[in-house]
Amino acid sequence: MKLVSDKFEIIVEKPAMLAIAARHWLNQPGRRFGHLTARVCAEKNLVIEVLLLDTRTGGGVILTAPLPDGESEYPALSPEIPAAHWAERAVGDFFGLRACGHLRWKSLILHHDVWPDDFAPLAPQSIAPREPYAFLKVSGEGIHEIPVGPIHAGIIEPGHFRFSCVGEIIANLDIRLGYQHRGIERRLTEIPWQQTSYLAEAVSSDAAAGNALAHAVAMEQLMDISPSPRAQTLRTIALEIERLANHIGDIGALCGDIGYSAGAALFPPMRGAALALGELLTGNRRQHYYIRPGGVARDLNDERRRDMLQALSNIKLRLQEILPLVFTNPAVIERMEGTGRLAPELARDFGLVGPAGRASKVEYDVRSCYAHGLYPEFAPVPAGREAGDALARAQIRADEIQSSLSLLSNMLESIPGGSAMVDCHDRALEPNRVGIGIVEAWRGELIHWITADDTGAISRYAVKDPSFNNWTGLAIAVRGNLVADFPLCNKSFNLSYSGNDL
């Protein structure tokens, strides 16, 4: 099956050449690793696919490497491209493939006490049993382990953290996720495409607008349709409301983790006010069921638009009062500064995205590069820091709060006329095509990658949540910190468990 994409050149390689070809392509300025996955092609053999991004052109390439019939191994890319290491482990779980030469090969999603060792949900045939999962063992005098989770004291998602410590200092952190694997990628290939948006936006519910937009962009490429300027504006408003609400909430949560009770009390009501903007726009605070292929499900009338402008003005005035209480407070700065530092070179090597990446001098914001909503035409100047610590990650959030407030005011003042929806419910997907939606969600780069087969049905749906990039950054950032500093480090990244456990 020969695939076609409007945005990405598709290049066929041999598996042995994948790492070399990818590294050669990435050695040019402005290029990034996007994602790695696999799929079953029309001939029923497996294909390894690597998405490589060119941030200067808003496109890139897809390297595809068909495996010989019956083969289940390919040379690992991660020794050359460290950012691929979690993706290769996920491919191992989902397809039963082994990345030979991977430096820390083990399961990522599937737990041996829940799933059979010879089970791979997306594999076309039986697989060899997986190796038992093993945490990294740190040895030496005075080393002890602290296991935490997967059930936690707070109301958070399940994940296991295995700390190896020297006294109170963290020497290594092993992160074990996969406790809520939901089979989303497989299910998205089984239901009619008209129903996929409801499941796609549930990948991570606190990023419903981001996931819905990435899904819609990819589907519109497969149907060759373009939403109206009005729909694109309303979509962008929803995306920025989601960013605003989550960043405000994160600053309040950071204050709570360091015992700054004033900040912990003042920011949650402002997060509620930002969520109320979403309710005015979409009909519910989390903005579910709003962004759809073809446009948006609900138009915005003048009355609600005026209410949103007034509410936004109130939020802006209140944030002008309370943000300085955090970022000019010497005790807050002293507590966050230097804690959980991630060096810029490691952030680049492991492909960190979003606020976590930009706090470590990774100058990448999807809004400046890839088409989604009104972007990149109206993209803000990306926020940036280079200290790479908890304070820098909080400062990035504060900067992005300000840019979101400005963007929202400008968009609400000048919404184009016309229809907010192109009816595409009866449209068929173009056969043998690829659609890729890349969105700057509030945590960072979010990718929905859809492949249609020769009948126009979805044969592969791959999702790359921003947290998929950033969990490794958290594990590195906590090294050398006190165990008591882990909650602050963890919250400064605030990653999605469900976005990883697809």
TAURCOR-V366763 format. One record per residue. N is the residue number from 1. RES is the residue in one small letter. PHI is phi in whole degrees, -180 to 180 (NA if undefined). Layout:
BEGIN
N,RES,PHI
N,RES,PHI
END
This chain:
BEGIN
1,m,NA
2,k,-93
3,l,-94
4,v,-129
5,s,-139
6,d,-76
7,k,-107
8,f,-128
9,e,-74
10,i,-103
11,i,-122
12,v,-92
13,e,-129
14,k,-82
15,p,-53
16,a,-67
17,m,-99
18,l,-58
19,a,-62
20,i,-66
21,a,-64
22,a,-65
23,r,-63
24,h,-61
25,w,-68
26,l,-75
27,n,-74
28,q,-93
29,p,-59
30,g,79
31,r,-110
32,r,-140
33,f,-74
34,g,-101
35,h,-166
36,l,-134
37,t,-152
38,a,-141
39,r,-155
40,v,-96
41,c,-87
42,a,-61
43,e,-84
44,k,73
45,n,-95
46,l,-92
47,v,-127
48,i,-86
49,e,-127
50,v,-125
51,l,-97
52,l,-119
53,l,-106
54,d,-114
55,t,-72
56,r,-79
57,t,-107
58,g,73
59,g,-135
60,g,155
61,v,-136
62,i,-118
63,l,-90
64,t,-118
65,a,-132
66,p,-67
67,l,-89
68,p,-57
69,d,-54
70,g,88
71,e,-74
72,s,-130
73,e,-130
74,y,-150
75,p,-67
76,a,-63
77,l,-88
78,s,-63
79,p,-61
80,e,-91
81,i,-129
82,p,-55
83,a,-63
84,a,-87
85,h,-69
86,w,-73
87,a,-62
88,e,-66
89,r,-67
90,a,-65
91,v,-61
92,g,-61
93,d,-70
94,f,-76
95,f,-118
96,g,73
97,l,-92
98,r,-118
99,a,-89
100,c,-70
101,g,98
102,h,-62
103,l,-78
104,r,-139
105,w,-74
106,k,-171
107,s,-62
108,l,-111
109,i,-112
110,l,-89
111,h,-94
112,h,-66
113,d,-87
114,v,-116
115,w,-111
116,p,-60
117,d,-68
118,d,-105
119,f,-102
120,a,-136
121,p,-63
122,l,-110
123,a,-75
124,p,-80
125,q,-151
126,s,-64
127,i,-126
128,a,-71
129,p,-58
130,r,-71
131,e,-74
132,p,-59
133,y,-69
134,a,-135
135,f,-69
136,l,-66
137,k,-95
138,v,-105
139,s,-115
140,g,139
141,e,-65
142,g,83
143,i,-74
144,h,-139
145,e,-109
146,i,-124
147,p,-87
148,v,-131
149,g,86
150,p,-79
151,i,-88
152,h,-114
153,a,-70
154,g,-94
155,i,-89
156,i,-133
157,e,-73
158,p,-82
159,g,-162
160,h,-106
161,f,-119
162,r,-108
163,f,-91
164,s,-106
165,c,-128
166,v,-110
167,g,64
168,e,-100
169,i,-97
170,i,-79
171,a,-92
172,n,-158
173,l,-127
174,d,-104
175,i,-108
176,r,-119
177,l,-113
178,g,91
179,y,-74
180,q,-131
181,h,-57
182,r,-116
183,g,67
184,i,-66
185,e,-62
186,r,-67
187,r,-63
188,l,-66
189,t,-93
190,e,-105
191,i,-100
192,p,-58
193,w,-60
194,q,-65
195,q,-100
196,t,-68
197,s,-63
198,y,-65
199,l,-81
200,a,-61
201,e,-77
202,a,-89
203,v,-52
204,s,-146
205,s,-68
206,d,-81
207,a,-128
208,a,-62
209,a,-66
210,g,-63
211,n,-67
212,a,-64
213,l,-71
214,a,-61
215,h,-62
216,a,-64
217,v,-60
218,a,-65
219,m,-66
220,e,-67
221,q,-65
222,l,-71
223,m,-105
224,d,57
225,i,-126
226,s,-129
227,p,-66
228,s,-73
229,p,-56
230,r,-65
231,a,-62
232,q,-64
233,t,-67
234,l,-65
235,r,-61
236,t,-67
237,i,-60
238,a,-61
239,l,-63
240,e,-76
241,i,-63
242,e,-61
243,r,-64
244,l,-59
245,a,-62
246,n,-72
247,h,-66
248,i,-61
249,g,-61
250,d,-65
251,i,-65
252,g,-63
253,a,-67
254,l,-61
255,c,-61
256,g,-63
257,d,-70
258,i,-103
259,g,78
260,y,-91
261,s,-67
262,a,-63
263,g,-66
264,a,-63
265,a,-88
266,l,-83
267,f,-82
268,p,-56
269,p,-62
270,m,-72
271,r,-63
272,g,-61
273,a,-66
274,a,-69
275,l,-63
276,a,-65
277,l,-61
278,g,-62
279,e,-67
280,l,-62
281,l,-74
282,t,-112
283,g,104
284,n,-149
285,r,-67
286,r,-89
287,q,63
288,h,-72
289,y,62
290,y,-109
291,i,-79
292,r,-135
293,p,-53
294,g,102
295,g,154
296,v,-132
297,a,-83
298,r,-144
299,d,-79
300,l,-114
301,n,-88
302,d,-65
303,e,-63
304,r,-69
305,r,-63
306,r,-65
307,d,-62
308,m,-66
309,l,-63
310,q,-67
311,a,-64
312,l,-65
313,s,-62
314,n,-65
315,i,-63
316,k,-61
317,l,-64
318,r,-69
319,l,-67
320,q,-62
321,e,-83
322,i,-99
323,l,-61
324,p,-63
325,l,-63
326,v,-92
327,f,-89
328,t,-117
329,n,-87
330,p,-59
331,a,-69
332,v,-65
333,i,-63
334,e,-64
335,r,-71
336,m,-92
337,e,-66
338,g,83
339,t,-85
340,g,63
341,r,-77
342,l,-119
343,a,-64
344,p,-55
345,e,-66
346,l,-73
347,a,-62
348,r,-69
349,d,-60
350,f,-93
351,g,69
352,l,-64
353,v,-131
354,g,68
355,p,-55
356,a,-63
357,g,-74
358,r,-67
359,a,-71
360,s,-114
361,k,70
362,v,-87
363,e,-88
364,y,-143
365,d,-137
366,v,-56
367,r,-61
368,s,-87
369,c,-125
370,y,-116
371,a,-72
372,h,-160
373,g,61
374,l,-87
375,y,-94
376,p,-87
377,e,-57
378,f,-111
379,a,-66
380,p,-75
381,v,-67
382,p,-60
383,a,-68
384,g,-153
385,r,-141
386,e,-131
387,a,-68
388,g,71
389,d,-106
390,a,-61
391,l,-64
392,a,-62
393,r,-68
394,a,-70
395,q,-65
396,i,-60
397,r,-62
398,a,-64
399,d,-63
400,e,-74
401,i,-60
402,q,-64
403,s,-69
404,s,-66
405,l,-60
406,s,-67
407,l,-61
408,l,-64
409,s,-60
410,n,-65
411,m,-69
412,l,-68
413,e,-76
414,s,-142
415,i,-84
416,p,-63
417,g,-80
418,g,104
419,s,-81
420,a,-97
421,m,-150
422,v,-100
423,d,-71
424,c,-126
425,h,-59
426,d,-95
427,r,-75
428,a,-99
429,l,-76
430,e,-67
431,p,-68
432,n,54
433,r,-125
434,v,-120
435,g,-121
436,i,-130
437,g,-101
438,i,-121
439,v,-131
440,e,-86
441,a,-71
442,w,-68
443,r,-88
444,g,133
445,e,-59
446,l,-123
447,i,-124
448,h,-116
449,w,-123
450,i,-117
451,t,-118
452,a,-102
453,d,-86
454,d,-74
455,t,-103
456,g,88
457,a,-87
458,i,-73
459,s,-98
460,r,-151
461,y,-131
462,a,-113
463,v,-121
464,k,-122
465,d,-74
466,p,-56
467,s,-64
468,f,-58
469,n,-74
470,n,-97
471,w,-60
472,t,-63
473,g,-60
474,l,-63
475,a,-60
476,i,-76
477,a,-64
478,v,-83
479,r,-63
480,g,84
481,n,-97
482,l,-69
483,v,-56
484,a,-67
485,d,-88
486,f,-60
487,p,-56
488,l,-67
489,c,-59
490,n,-61
491,k,-68
492,s,-67
493,f,-91
494,n,46
495,l,-94
496,s,-97
497,y,-74
498,s,-66
499,g,-66
500,n,-89
501,d,-89
502,l,-73
END
